[in-house]
């Protein structure tokens, strides 16, 4: 027991923190994944779950307007720049939240009937959403500061308590209210309002200032140029559900929302891989050893393809168990959206190079262009082909997004006189092509579960036999080799 404690104490605090956050993130995902069926499958109709989907969608968009995403973007650099007055910076940023929220409420209230028609929510739910946004952002600021100080225990404990209390309270309210969709919204929002509200007040008292010209100027000058990017990315990801709701109905939006959640369930794996990969890749770029990146990106692409194929191949069974028969219409939406995740990974490979050379303009234009294409294609195709069309318009938009960032990266490398030998483009394209064929094959075999199981077992055996290949790539990224 003593040796275990001693070994734990010898582990660097940075490693402890990153490990704890990773475990916490996985646990939160698991809690969300396993509690979602309770609401979607058993307690809420598709229309009521549509209310939840719309609330979350509009919340993501309005968050950018009310907070300018100041809990991200400029926040990390601000924690370094204003290291001696981090609390003052945080309370000043909260002052920006209050100012923007107050301004938006003054615009909203006189025209609430018009806004409510667009939002498809009553006034009291919209007002809850506003407070939910600013208190959740206060939570993000507090957690962000703790991460910089490596005080991970408080953040992990509070996050897990929040993740457990939210569905429990929502379940209690849903069982005791007629409008069950709104009950689910209130339950989750109430926990955020209590925790986040307390942290908003605590942050303000610690910082003792809601306005400081230097902090406001720094935060606004950094994040305002990125608003177009943030909005376009959010619209890119959320416009499908809003347009399905307006063109078809809330029930269809709920079905699409379930498919999208399932198809993108592996994004946290992608983010975890990227968090380890990017520092290593940037180190290789600095040392002029970027060619070593070719084998690593191929290995990650193969791994992501296999994981995504697992989701696509067993989408009908997962959706049936996870959400129930009323969501079986989501089966054929999973395929195009899951393929989009691999394209998102490819896009991120190119964006990493753009960020290394501090080029953001091209990314902003790529995001805006892809979002506009997504909206236009949705408007044109959803009335004819329903929610499945939205999945394929998402795929088409990600193809454009990846292509634009590829062109932007090539342009940057040419300007910097850098040799373009960091990616094996032919092999990456071959992996994408093979992945699409295998994914489509799985969709064609949806009626033959036993065939899919046999093929899966064969693939798993091959992965076990070839496990050293992936282990070697992991060690290379971690610098152990």
C-alpha positions in Angstrom: 0.0 0.0 0.0 2.8 2.3 0.9 4.7 1.6 -2.3 1.6 2.4 -4.3 1.2 5.8 -2.5 4.9 6.6 -3.0 4.6 5.8 -6.7 1.5 8.0 -7.0 3.4 10.9 -5.3 6.3 10.6 -7.7 4.0 11.0 -10.7 4.3 14.6 -12.1 1.2 16.7 -11.3 0.7 17.5 -15.1 0.4 13.7 -15.8 -1.9 13.2 -12.8 -4.1 16.1 -14.0 -4.3 15.0 -17.7 -5.1 11.4 -16.6 -7.8 12.5 -14.2 -9.4 14.8 -16.8 -9.3 12.0 -19.3 -11.0 9.5 -16.9 -13.5 12.2 -15.9 -14.4 12.9 -19.5 -14.9 9.2 -20.2 -17.1 8.8 -17.1 -19.2 11.8 -18.1 -19.6 10.4 -21.6 -20.7 7.1 -20.1 -23.2 8.7 -17.7 -24.6 10.7 -20.6 -24.7 7.7 -23.0 -26.5 5.4 -20.5 -29.0 7.9 -19.1 -30.0 9.2 -22.5 -32.1 6.1 -23.3 -34.1 6.6 -20.1 -35.5 9.8 -21.5 -35.5 9.2 -25.3 -36.7 5.6 -25.2 -39.0 5.4 -22.2 -40.2 8.8 -21.0 -40.3 11.3 -23.9 -42.1 11.2 -27.2 -40.1 12.1 -30.3 -41.8 15.5 -30.2 -40.8 16.1 -26.6 -37.3 14.9 -27.3 -37.4 17.3 -30.2 -37.9 20.1 -27.7 -34.7 19.1 -25.9 -32.8 18.9 -29.2 -33.9 22.4 -30.3 -33.0 23.8 -26.9 -29.5 22.4 -27.0 -29.1 23.6 -30.6 -30.2 27.2 -30.0 -28.2 27.2 -26.8 -25.0 26.4 -28.7 -25.7 29.3 -31.1 -26.8 31.9 -28.6 -23.8 31.0 -26.3 -21.5 32.6 -28.9 -23.5 35.8 -29.0 -23.8 36.2 -25.2 -20.3 35.1 -24.3 -18.2 35.4 -27.5 -16.7 32.1 -26.4 -14.4 34.0 -24.0 -14.1 30.9 -21.8 -12.1 29.5 -24.7 -10.1 31.3 -27.5 -8.3 34.0 -25.6 -8.6 32.4 -22.2 -5.5 30.3 -22.2 -3.2 33.1 -23.3 -4.9 35.5 -20.9 -4.1 33.1 -18.0 -0.4 33.4 -18.9 -0.5 37.1 -19.8 -2.4 38.2 -16.6 -1.0 35.5 -14.4 -0.8 37.8 -11.3 -4.5 38.8 -11.6 -6.3 35.8 -13.1 -9.3 36.4 -10.8 -9.5 40.0 -12.0 -9.5 38.9 -15.6 -12.2 36.2 -15.0 -14.5 38.7 -13.2 -14.0 41.2 -16.0 -14.9 38.6 -18.6 -18.1 37.9 -16.6 -18.8 41.6 -16.8 -18.8 41.2 -20.6 -21.2 38.3 -20.3 -23.6 40.5 -18.2 -23.4 43.4 -20.6 -24.1 41.3 -23.7 -26.8 39.3 -22.0 -28.5 42.4 -20.7 -28.4 44.0 -24.2 -29.8 40.8 -25.8 -32.6 40.6 -23.3 -33.5 44.3 -24.0 -33.8 43.4 -27.7 -35.5 40.1 -27.1 -38.4 41.1 -24.7 -40.1 43.7 -27.0 -40.0 41.3 -29.9 -40.3 38.0 -28.0 -43.3 36.8 -30.1 -41.1 36.9 -33.2 -38.1 35.4 -31.5 -40.2 32.7 -29.9 -41.6 31.7 -33.3 -38.1 31.3 -34.6 -36.8 29.5 -31.5 -40.1 27.4 -31.1 -39.8 27.9 -27.4 -41.9 29.9 -24.9 -40.5 33.0 -23.2 -39.8 31.3 -19.9 -37.7 28.6 -21.5 -35.8 31.2 -23.5 -35.0 33.2 -20.4 -33.9 30.0 -18.6 -31.6 29.4 -21.6 -30.0 32.8 -21.2 -29.2 32.3 -17.5 -28.1 28.7 -18.3 -25.6 30.0 -20.8 -23.9 32.6 -18.6 -23.8 30.4 -15.5 -22.4 27.5 -17.5 -19.7 29.9 -18.9 -18.9 31.0 -15.3 -18.3 27.3 -14.6 -16.0 27.0 -17.7 -14.0 30.0 -16.5 -13.5 28.6 -13.0 -12.6 25.1 -14.4 -10.2 26.7 -16.9 -8.3 28.6 -14.1 -8.1 25.4 -12.0 -6.7 23.5 -14.9 -3.9 26.1 -15.2 -3.2 25.7 -11.5 -3.3 21.9 -11.8 -6.0 21.8 -9.1 -7.7 18.9 -10.8 -9.4 17.3 -7.8 -12.0 20.1 -7.4 -12.9 20.2 -11.1 -13.2 16.4 -11.4 -15.3 16.1 -8.3 -17.6 19.0 -9.2 -17.9 17.7 -12.8 -18.9 14.2 -11.7 -21.4 15.5 -9.1 -22.9 17.7 -11.8 -23.1 14.8 -14.3 -24.9 12.6 -11.8 -27.3 15.2 -10.3 -28.5 16.6 -13.6 -30.1 13.4 -14.9 -31.4 12.5 -11.5 -33.2 15.9 -11.0 -34.4 15.8 -14.6 -35.9 12.4 -14.1 -37.7 13.6 -11.0 -39.1 16.6 -12.8 -40.1 14.7 -15.9 -42.1 12.2 -13.9 -44.0 15.1 -12.2 -44.8 17.4 -15.1 -47.0 17.2 -18.2 -44.6 18.9 -20.6 -41.9 16.3 -20.2 -39.6 17.7 -22.8 -39.4 21.0 -20.9 -39.0 19.0 -17.6 -35.8 17.4 -19.1 -34.5 20.9 -20.0 -35.3 22.3 -16.5 -33.7 19.4 -14.7 -30.3 19.8 -16.4 -30.5 23.6 -16.5 -31.3 23.9 -12.7 -28.1 22.1 -11.7 -26.1 24.4 -13.9 -27.9 27.5 -12.5 -27.1 26.5 -8.9 -23.5 25.4 -9.4 -22.7 28.0 -12.1 -24.6 30.8 -10.3 -22.6 30.2 -7.1 -19.3 30.2 -9.2 -20.4 33.4 -11.0 -20.8 35.2 -7.7 -17.6 33.6 -6.2 -15.6 34.6 -9.3 -16.9 38.2 -9.1 -16.1 38.5 -5.4 -12.6 37.1 -5.9 -11.8 39.3 -8.9 -13.6 42.4 -7.5 -14.1 44.0 -10.9 -16.7 43.6 -13.6 -14.9 46.1 -15.8 -11.3 46.8 -16.5 -10.4 48.4 -19.8 -7.2 46.5 -20.4 -8.9 43.1 -19.9 -12.0 44.0 -21.9 -9.8 45.2 -24.8 -7.6 42.2 -24.7 -10.5 39.7 -24.6 -12.6 41.4 -27.2 -9.8 42.1 -29.7 -8.8 38.4 -29.5 -12.2 36.8 -29.8 -14.3 39.1 -31.9 -12.3 38.3 -35.1 -13.0 34.6 -34.4 -16.8 35.1 -34.0 -17.4 34.3 -37.7 -15.4 31.1 -37.3 -17.3 30.1 -34.0 -20.7 30.8 -35.5 -20.0 29.1 -38.8 -18.7 26.0 -37.0 -21.8 25.9 -34.7 -24.2 26.5 -37.6 -22.3 23.9 -39.6 -22.9 21.4 -36.8 -26.4 22.5 -35.7 -28.2 23.8 -38.8 -29.3 20.3 -39.8 -31.6 19.9 -36.8 -33.0 23.4 -37.0 -33.8 23.1 -40.7 -35.3 19.6 -40.3 -37.6 21.0 -37.5 -38.8 23.9 -39.7 -39.1 21.8 -42.9 -40.5 18.6 -41.4 -41.2 18.6 -37.6 -39.7 18.3 -34.1 -40.1 14.5 -34.2 -37.9 14.3 -37.3 -35.3 16.6 -35.7 -35.2 14.4 -32.6 -34.6 11.3 -34.7 -31.8 13.0 -36.6 -30.4 14.2 -33.3 -30.2 10.7 -32.0 -28.4 9.6 -35.2 -26.0 12.5 -35.0 -25.2 11.8 -31.3 -24.4 8.2 -32.1 -22.3 9.0 -35.2 -20.3 11.6 -33.3 -19.9 9.6 -30.1 -16.2 9.0 -31.0 -15.3 12.6 -31.2 -14.0 12.5 -27.7 -11.6 9.8 -28.8 -10.6 12.0 -31.7 -10.0 14.9 -29.4 -8.0 12.8 -27.0 -5.8 11.5 -29.8 -5.3 15.0 -31.1 -4.3 16.4 -27.7 -1.4 13.9 -27.6 -0.6 14.0 -31.2 -0.4 17.8 -31.8 2.4 18.6 -29.3 4.5 15.7 -30.7 3.8 16.8 -34.3 4.8 20.4 -33.6 8.0 19.1 -32.0 8.7 17.2 -35.2 8.0 20.3 -37.3 10.4 22.4 -35.3 13.2 19.8 -35.6 12.6 19.3 -39.3 11.6 15.6 -38.8 8.0 16.0 -40.1 8.4 13.0 -42.5 8.2 10.7 -39.4 4.6 11.9 -39.1 3.5 10.0 -42.2 3.3 6.6 -40.5 1.7 8.0 -37.4 -1.1 9.7 -39.2 -1.7 6.6 -41.3 -2.0 4.5 -38.0 -4.4 7.0 -36.4 -6.5 7.0 -39.6 -6.7 3.2 -39.7 -7.7 3.2 -36.0 -10.4 5.9 -36.4 -11.7 4.1 -39.5 -12.1 0.8 -37.6 -13.8 2.4 -34.6 -16.2 4.3 -36.9 -16.9 1.2 -38.8 -18.0 -0.4 -35.6 -20.5 2.3 -35.0 -21.8 2.2 -38.5 -22.0 -1.6 -38.8 -24.0 -1.9 -35.6 -26.0 1.3 -35.8 -29.5 -0.5 -35.9 -28.8 -2.6 -32.8 -27.3 0.4 -30.9 -30.2 2.7 -31.8 -32.8 0.0 -30.9 -31.2 -0.6 -27.5 -30.3 3.0 -26.9 -33.3 4.9 -28.1 -36.0 2.4 -29.0 -38.0 1.5 -32.1 -39.4 5.0 -32.7 -35.9 6.1 -33.6 -35.1 3.4 -36.2 -35.4 6.0 -38.9 -32.0 7.2 -37.8 -30.2 4.0 -38.9 -29.2 5.3 -42.4 -28.2 8.8 -41.1 -25.3 7.3 -39.1 -23.3 6.3 -42.2 -22.7 9.7 -43.8 -22.3 11.5 -40.5 -19.7 9.0 -39.2 -17.8 9.2 -42.5 -17.7 13.0 -41.9 -15.9 12.4 -38.6 -12.9 10.8 -40.5 -13.0 13.8 -42.8 -13.0 16.1 -39.8 -9.8 14.3 -38.6 -8.2 14.8 -42.0 -9.2 18.5 -41.9 -7.6 18.7 -38.4 -4.3 17.4 -39.8 -4.2 20.3 -42.3 -5.5 22.8 -39.7 -2.6 21.8 -37.3 -0.1 23.1 -39.9 -2.1 26.3 -40.4 -2.1 26.9 -36.6 1.6 26.1 -36.3 2.3 29.0 -38.7 -0.4 31.2 -37.0 -2.7 31.3 -40.1 -6.4 31.6 -39.1 -7.9 33.6 -41.9 -8.1 30.6 -44.3 -9.8 28.5 -41.6 -12.4 31.1 -41.0 -13.3 31.3 -44.7 -13.3 27.5 -45.1 -15.7 27.3 -42.1 -18.0 30.0 -43.5 -18.1 28.5 -47.0 -18.8 24.9 -45.7 -21.6 26.2 -43.4 -23.2 28.1 -46.3 -23.0 25.0 -48.6 -24.6 22.9 -45.8 -27.5 25.3 -45.4 -28.2 25.6 -49.1 -28.0 21.8 -49.7 -30.3 21.2 -46.7 -32.8 23.7 -47.9 -32.8 22.1 -51.3 -32.7 18.4 -50.5 -34.5 17.9 -47.1 -38.0 18.5 -48.6 -37.4 15.7 -51.1 -35.3 13.1 -49.2 -36.0 13.8 -45.5 -33.5 13.5 -42.7 -31.2 11.1 -44.6 -30.5 14.1 -47.0 -29.2 16.1 -44.0 -26.7 13.4 -43.3 -25.3 13.5 -46.8 -25.3 17.3 -47.0 -23.1 17.1 -43.8 -20.8 14.7 -45.6 -20.6 17.0 -48.7 -19.8 20.0 -46.5 -17.0 18.2 -44.7 -15.5 17.1 -48.0 -15.4 20.8 -49.0 -14.1 21.8 -45.5 -11.2 19.2 -45.8 -10.4 20.3 -49.4 -10.3 24.0 -48.5 -8.0 23.4 -45.5 -5.8 21.1 -47.7 -5.4 23.9 -50.2 -4.8 26.4 -47.4 -2.1 24.2 -45.9 -0.4 23.8 -49.3 -0.4 27.5 -49.7 1.2 28.1 -46.3 3.9 25.5 -46.9 4.7 27.1 -50.2 5.0 30.5 -48.6 7.3 29.1 -45.9 9.4 27.2 -48.4 8.6 24.0 -46.5 8.9 20.6 -48.1 5.5 18.9 -48.2 6.5 15.4 -47.0 4.6 15.2 -43.7 1.5 13.3 -44.9 1.1 10.3 -47.2 -1.8 11.7 -49.2 -2.2 8.7 -51.5 -2.4 6.3 -48.6 -4.8 8.6 -46.6 -7.1 8.7 -49.7 -6.9 5.0 -50.0 -7.9 4.6 -46.3 -10.8 7.0 -46.8 -12.0 5.1 -50.0 -11.7 1.7 -48.4 -13.5 3.0 -45.3 -16.4 4.3 -47.4 -16.7 0.9 -49.2 -16.6 -1.1 -45.9 -19.0 1.3 -44.2 -21.5 1.1 -47.1 -21.1 -2.7 -47.1 -22.1 -2.7 -43.4 -25.2 -0.6 -44.2 -26.2 -3.0 -47.0 -25.9 -5.9 -44.5 -28.2 -4.3 -41.8 -30.7 -7.1 -42.3 -28.0 -9.8 -41.8 -26.7 -9.4 -38.3 -24.9 -12.8 -38.2 -22.8 -11.9 -41.3 -21.8 -8.6 -39.7 -20.8 -10.5 -36.5 -18.6 -13.1 -38.3 -16.8 -10.3 -40.3 -16.3 -8.3 -37.1 -14.7 -11.3 -35.3 -12.3 -11.8 -38.1 -11.3 -8.1 -38.0 -10.8 -8.2 -34.3 -8.5 -11.3 -34.6 -6.4 -9.4 -37.2 -6.2 -6.4 -34.9 -5.0 -8.6 -32.1 -2.4 -10.2 -34.3 -1.2 -6.7 -35.6 -1.5 -5.0 -32.2 2.2 -4.2 -32.1 1.8 -1.9 -35.1 -0.6 0.4 -33.2 1.5 0.1 -30.0 4.6 1.2 -31.8 2.8 4.2 -33.3 1.5 5.2 -29.8 5.0 4.9 -28.3 6.4 7.1 -31.1 3.8 9.8 -30.4 4.6 9.7 -26.7 8.3 10.0 -27.4 9.2 6.6 -26.0 10.9 5.5 -29.1 
